[in-house]
Amino acid sequence: MDNIQLQKLVEEISLQHFHKPFQHRASFNPRLRTTGGRYLLKNHNIEINKKYLEELGEKELIGIIKHELCHYHLHLEGKGYRHRDRDFKQLLKKTGAPRYCSALPSKEDASSSCRPSHLYEYVCGDCGVLYRRKRRVDVNRYVCGKCGGKLQLHRRIF
């Protein structure tokens, strides 16, 4: 699917589910990473993450388009278009649009890797308390929170 086909699909969904025309541009944005799509308030365009179409199919894409069209039509009507607004929630329910998009399978694989959550372990030289940290700690600057003793790098987990 290209941008021209996406534009036609968005216009069809707008007429079919909202009974109003979509008069702006819809396009794929390859820079979107953490969201399925977005409605731009300044120019009223809609941008869609193409990875959702590729990985989850057209059904998920249609759900994302409906969601963004809810933002679009409510904003143009001067009603509550934000996620927390009652108007927005009611229109989502009426049109069958999802509140959130599904997680991408490729992102789930990356997040469930075998890396431990703590990469550094520090031990206090005086009282022996063990501190686990994701980030590196400057042992010359920070001290033990329990006794004020000097910290030492115990081990680094790879």
C-alpha atoms as a printed R data frame, in Angstrom:
    type eleno elety resid chain resno       x       y      z
1   ATOM     1    CA   MET     A     1   0.000   0.000  0.000
2   ATOM     2    CA   ASP     A     2   1.277   3.455 -0.869
3   ATOM     3    CA   ASN     A     3   0.231   6.956  0.245
4   ATOM     4    CA   ILE     A     4  -2.384   7.300 -2.533
5   ATOM     5    CA   GLN     A     5  -4.108   4.064 -1.511
6   ATOM     6    CA   LEU     A     6  -3.908   5.102  2.152
7   ATOM     7    CA   GLN     A     7  -5.530   8.447  1.316
8   ATOM     8    CA   LYS     A     8  -8.426   6.659 -0.434
9   ATOM     9    CA   LEU     A     9  -8.833   4.235  2.474
10  ATOM    10    CA   VAL     A    10  -8.956   7.056  5.035
11  ATOM    11    CA   GLU     A    11 -11.531   8.945  2.950
12  ATOM    12    CA   GLU     A    12 -13.688   5.800  2.638
13  ATOM    13    CA   ILE     A    13 -13.509   5.014  6.375
14  ATOM    14    CA   SER     A    14 -14.373   8.628  7.211
15  ATOM    15    CA   LEU     A    15 -17.506   8.565  5.056
16  ATOM    16    CA   GLN     A    16 -18.537   5.059  6.084
17  ATOM    17    CA   HIS     A    17 -18.100   5.336  9.882
18  ATOM    18    CA   PHE     A    18 -18.261   9.076 10.584
19  ATOM    19    CA   HIS     A    19 -20.565  10.186  7.717
20  ATOM    20    CA   LYS     A    20 -18.260  13.155  7.131
21  ATOM    21    CA   PRO     A    21 -15.577  13.739  4.497
22  ATOM    22    CA   PHE     A    22 -11.873  13.689  5.251
23  ATOM    23    CA   GLN     A    23 -10.507  16.753  3.434
24  ATOM    24    CA   HIS     A    24  -6.842  16.711  4.405
25  ATOM    25    CA   ARG     A    25  -3.841  14.472  3.747
26  ATOM    26    CA   ALA     A    26  -3.113  11.025  5.113
27  ATOM    27    CA   SER     A    27   0.349   9.542  4.644
28  ATOM    28    CA   PHE     A    28   2.769   6.989  5.985
29  ATOM    29    CA   ASN     A    29   5.517   8.398  8.193
30  ATOM    30    CA   PRO     A    30   8.549   6.083  8.481
31  ATOM    31    CA   ARG     A    31   9.897   8.068 11.457
32  ATOM    32    CA   LEU     A    32   7.039   7.027 13.769
33  ATOM    33    CA   ARG     A    33   8.365   4.453 16.245
34  ATOM    34    CA   THR     A    34   6.249   4.299 19.386
35  ATOM    35    CA   THR     A    35   2.763   4.965 18.018
36  ATOM    36    CA   GLY     A    36   0.484   3.611 15.343
37  ATOM    37    CA   GLY     A    37  -0.459   7.014 14.017
38  ATOM    38    CA   ARG     A    38  -0.940  10.658 14.858
39  ATOM    39    CA   TYR     A    39  -3.274  13.507 14.054
40  ATOM    40    CA   LEU     A    40  -1.498  16.817 13.499
41  ATOM    41    CA   LEU     A    41  -3.394  19.726 15.044
42  ATOM    42    CA   LYS     A    42  -1.706  22.456 13.008
43  ATOM    43    CA   ASN     A    43  -2.460  21.193  9.505
44  ATOM    44    CA   HIS     A    44  -5.129  18.514 10.264
45  ATOM    45    CA   ASN     A    45  -3.164  15.794  8.465
46  ATOM    46    CA   ILE     A    46  -2.919  12.213  9.665
47  ATOM    47    CA   GLU     A    47   0.311  10.219  9.717
48  ATOM    48    CA   ILE     A    48   0.355   6.432  9.997
49  ATOM    49    CA   ASN     A    49   3.129   4.022 11.022
50  ATOM    50    CA   LYS     A    50   3.498   1.598  8.098
51  ATOM    51    CA   LYS     A    51   5.024  -1.106 10.328
52  ATOM    52    CA   TYR     A    52   1.558  -1.779 11.791
53  ATOM    53    CA   LEU     A    53   0.240  -2.642  8.342
54  ATOM    54    CA   GLU     A    54   3.248  -4.836  7.560
55  ATOM    55    CA   GLU     A    55   3.314  -6.712 10.873
56  ATOM    56    CA   LEU     A    56  -0.320  -6.781 12.052
57  ATOM    57    CA   GLY     A    57  -2.320  -6.412  8.848
58  ATOM    58    CA   GLU     A    58  -5.080  -4.263  7.440
59  ATOM    59    CA   LYS     A    59  -7.518  -4.819 10.318
60  ATOM    60    CA   GLU     A    60  -5.131  -3.146 12.773
61  ATOM    61    CA   LEU     A    61  -4.468  -0.362 10.256
62  ATOM    62    CA   ILE     A    62  -8.200   0.358  9.956
63  ATOM    63    CA   GLY     A    63  -8.453   0.558 13.758
64  ATOM    64    CA   ILE     A    64  -5.606   3.088 13.861
65  ATOM    65    CA   ILE     A    65  -7.212   5.147 11.092
66  ATOM    66    CA   LYS     A    66 -10.557   5.190 12.951
67  ATOM    67    CA   HIS     A    67  -8.782   6.329 16.115
68  ATOM    68    CA   GLU     A    68  -7.026   9.180 14.325
69  ATOM    69    CA   LEU     A    69 -10.232  10.166 12.536
70  ATOM    70    CA   CYS     A    70 -11.894  10.505 15.948
71  ATOM    71    CA   HIS     A    71  -9.241  13.075 16.865
72  ATOM    72    CA   TYR     A    72  -9.670  14.750 13.457
73  ATOM    73    CA   HIS     A    73 -13.451  15.148 13.403
74  ATOM    74    CA   LEU     A    74 -13.789  16.162 17.054
75  ATOM    75    CA   HIS     A    75 -11.043  18.772 16.740
76  ATOM    76    CA   LEU     A    76 -12.643  20.307 13.653
77  ATOM    77    CA   GLU     A    77 -16.024  20.410 15.427
78  ATOM    78    CA   GLY     A    78 -14.502  22.135 18.452
79  ATOM    79    CA   LYS     A    79 -15.294  19.246 20.792
80  ATOM    80    CA   GLY     A    80 -13.031  17.329 23.185
81  ATOM    81    CA   TYR     A    81 -10.520  15.535 20.947
82  ATOM    82    CA   ARG     A    82  -7.987  14.431 23.604
83  ATOM    83    CA   HIS     A    83  -7.781  10.907 24.993
84  ATOM    84    CA   ARG     A    84  -9.162  11.972 28.372
85  ATOM    85    CA   ASP     A    85 -12.229  13.809 26.981
86  ATOM    86    CA   ARG     A    86 -15.712  12.321 27.236
87  ATOM    87    CA   ASP     A    87 -16.545  13.227 23.604
88  ATOM    88    CA   PHE     A    88 -13.490  11.324 22.404
89  ATOM    89    CA   LYS     A    89 -14.289   8.206 24.432
90  ATOM    90    CA   GLN     A    90 -17.903   8.221 23.246
91  ATOM    91    CA   LEU     A    91 -16.936   8.553 19.581
92  ATOM    92    CA   LEU     A    92 -14.386   5.726 19.932
93  ATOM    93    CA   LYS     A    93 -17.106   3.472 21.291
94  ATOM    94    CA   LYS     A    94 -19.638   4.548 18.648
95  ATOM    95    CA   THR     A    95 -17.280   3.878 15.717
96  ATOM    96    CA   GLY     A    96 -15.615   0.777 17.168
97  ATOM    97    CA   ALA     A    97 -12.177   2.386 17.161
98  ATOM    98    CA   PRO     A    98  -9.561   1.061 19.596
99  ATOM    99    CA   ARG     A    99  -8.362   3.318 22.412
100 ATOM   100    CA   TYR     A   100  -4.780   2.076 21.995
101 ATOM   101    CA   CYS     A   101  -3.055   0.215 19.197
102 ATOM   102    CA   SER     A   102  -1.577  -3.239 19.712
103 ATOM   103    CA   ALA     A   103   2.103  -3.726 20.435
104 ATOM   104    CA   LEU     A   104   4.270  -4.518 17.446
105 ATOM   105    CA   PRO     A   105   5.636  -8.096 17.500
106 ATOM   106    CA   SER     A   106   9.085  -6.822 16.487
107 ATOM   107    CA   LYS     A   107   9.146  -4.442 19.490
108 ATOM   108    CA   GLU     A   108   8.069  -7.199 21.893
109 ATOM   109    CA   ASP     A   109  10.963  -9.382 20.736
110 ATOM   110    CA   ALA     A   110  13.421  -6.574 21.408
111 ATOM   111    CA   SER     A   111  12.028  -5.836 24.868
112 ATOM   112    CA   SER     A   112  11.987  -9.480 25.985
113 ATOM   113    CA   SER     A   113  15.644 -10.075 25.283
114 ATOM   114    CA   CYS     A   114  17.889 -11.893 27.727
115 ATOM   115    CA   ARG     A   115  19.549  -8.749 29.066
116 ATOM   116    CA   PRO     A   116  19.303  -8.344 32.847
117 ATOM   117    CA   SER     A   117  17.592  -5.258 34.213
118 ATOM   118    CA   HIS     A   118  20.641  -4.329 36.351
119 ATOM   119    CA   LEU     A   119  23.974  -4.047 34.606
120 ATOM   120    CA   TYR     A   120  26.205  -2.827 37.458
121 ATOM   121    CA   GLU     A   121  26.612  -4.031 41.041
122 ATOM   122    CA   TYR     A   122  28.331  -1.884 43.670
123 ATOM   123    CA   VAL     A   123  29.202  -2.901 47.211
124 ATOM   124    CA   CYS     A   124  29.908  -0.696 50.212
125 ATOM   125    CA   GLY     A   125  33.425  -1.180 51.553
126 ATOM   126    CA   ASP     A   126  32.304  -0.596 55.176
127 ATOM   127    CA   CYS     A   127  28.923  -2.244 55.705
128 ATOM   128    CA   GLY     A   128  28.782  -4.543 52.645
129 ATOM   129    CA   VAL     A   129  25.420  -3.365 51.259
130 ATOM   130    CA   LEU     A   130  24.954  -4.367 47.611
131 ATOM   131    CA   TYR     A   131  23.551  -1.801 45.156
132 ATOM   132    CA   ARG     A   132  22.293  -2.793 41.719
133 ATOM   133    CA   ARG     A   133  22.121  -0.084 39.050
134 ATOM   134    CA   LYS     A   134  21.272   0.146 35.356
135 ATOM   135    CA   ARG     A   135  23.643   3.056 34.902
136 ATOM   136    CA   ARG     A   136  27.220   3.467 35.933
137 ATOM   137    CA   VAL     A   137  27.861   5.303 39.224
138 ATOM   138    CA   ASP     A   138  30.807   7.616 39.900
139 ATOM   139    CA   VAL     A   139  32.302   5.939 42.987
140 ATOM   140    CA   ASN     A   140  34.418   9.040 43.723
141 ATOM   141    CA   ARG     A   141  31.304  11.195 43.986
142 ATOM   142    CA   TYR     A   142  28.685   8.928 45.576
143 ATOM   143    CA   VAL     A   143  28.801   7.054 48.892
144 ATOM   144    CA   CYS     A   144  26.738   4.379 50.603
145 ATOM   145    CA   GLY     A   145  23.291   5.604 51.585
146 ATOM   146    CA   LYS     A   146  23.253   3.510 54.733
147 ATOM   147    CA   CYS     A   147  26.583   4.267 56.389
148 ATOM   148    CA   GLY     A   148  28.366   6.799 54.148
149 ATOM   149    CA   GLY     A   149  31.138   4.323 53.270
150 ATOM   150    CA   LYS     A   150  33.060   4.199 50.002
151 ATOM   151    CA   LEU     A   151  31.438   2.302 47.111
152 ATOM   152    CA   GLN     A   152  33.347  -0.192 44.992
153 ATOM   153    CA   LEU     A   153  32.344  -1.745 41.677
154 ATOM   154    CA   HIS     A   154  31.563  -5.352 42.590
155 ATOM   155    CA   ARG     A   155  30.857  -6.640 39.082
156 ATOM   156    CA   ARG     A   156  29.570  -5.599 35.698
157 ATOM   157    CA   ILE     A   157  26.919  -7.805 34.079
158 ATOM   158    CA   PHE     A   158  27.024  -8.113 30.296
